[in-house]
Amino acid sequence: MVDPANTVGIPVNPTPLLTDVLDIVIPTIRNLDFLEMWRPFLQPYHLIIVQDGDPSKTIAVPEGYDYELYNRNDINRILGPKASCISFKDSACRCFGYMVSKKKYIFTIDDDCFVAKDPLGKAVNALEQHIKNLLCPSTPLFFNTLYDPYREGADFVRGYPFSLREGVSTAVSHGLWLNIPDYDAPTQLVKPKERNTRYVDAVMTIPKGTLFPMCGMNLAFDRELIGPAMYFGLMGDGQPIGRYDDMWAGWCIKVICDHLGLGVKTGLPYIYHSKASNPFVNLRKEYKGIFWQEDIIPFFQNVKLSKEAVTVQQCYIELSKMVKEKLSAIDPYFDKLADAMVTWIEAWDELNPATKA
């Protein structure tokens, strides 16, 4: 249930932005009571709810929201045999929502994320901040020590090349969390009571050539710029790994953004992450990934896409071939994942046919 104390300070009628061109994607296995807290910020938008687990279970959505809900039966019906690329019993199923959306922008949030407060006690409109991040350029080619130079009250510092001040289009806005940090299981086990109370009022562009651990619980992106690469992999039921779905997508999108000259921002906005997952359950899901990532990350650090790869789809197909060639020696799972990456692109293109000029 939503804590009423957390609703204090939320404005009644904030002005919504981009309501006609943005979808909100939420993966869930439970009733969406948390949306009551978000109502002032999210109700003007269309929701795509991806129901994980038992498709016969009824998910309750608060009145007044405009939404479409898809369960596993719907996924199988819409994608047919290609539904095999969508994870089951894992929040990675959210990427189906990215595929069926027809909007330019996506904001995705988990159902245990509440409205955060800034240091002055003001409610944080996370979606509004994500939109601001996406609508202004990124600076991946040269780091500005005042972080985001396009923000009010900031600018490019002395010595920043004028030829680079135009920046590049922002493809991804990665938000952070108060209260429960996004830790892996070993860190959870050694720091069970740790809570994040530090609110850093900053947005920065992740430099070109630098990977990052992407968390999917508070994330927005330009679907037209990077959507086909936002595949959260094969996780959960029937797979040897979990809780690396957003990590995998983050590594893929970053190398593709770098190749295509797009930007990724991280920092604001914050959400309030209310529930810590069980570290012992998490360890069972993560333990192979904890070992595998020591080889996976160097792989992504050394990926070189060809000059012929000029679309996200082309980049992603090239990447899938490299995954099969370079990572299958780690575990047969990567053969299966590489094939699923191709299936994902095929399904994406079927549901999102290219428009003729």
Buried (B, 14 or more C-beta within 10 A) or exposed (E): EBEEEBBEEBEEEBEBBBEEBBBBBBBBBBBBEBBBBBBBBBBBBBBBBBBBBEEEEEBEBBEEBEBBBBBBEBBBEBBEEBBBBBBBBBBBBBBBBBBBBEBBBBBBBBBBBBBBBBEEEEBBBBBBBBBBBBBBBBBBBBBBEBBBBBBEEBEBEEEBEEEBBEBBBBBBBBBBBBBBBBBBBBEBEEEEEEEBEEBEEEBBBBBBEEBBBBBBBBBBBBBBBBBBBBBBBBBBEEBBBBBBBBBBBBBBBBBBBBBBEBBBBBBBBBBBBBEBBEBEEBBEBBBBBBEBBEBBBEBBEEBEBEEEBEEBBBBBBBBBEBBBEBBBEBBEBBBBBBBBBBBBBBBBEEBBEEEEE
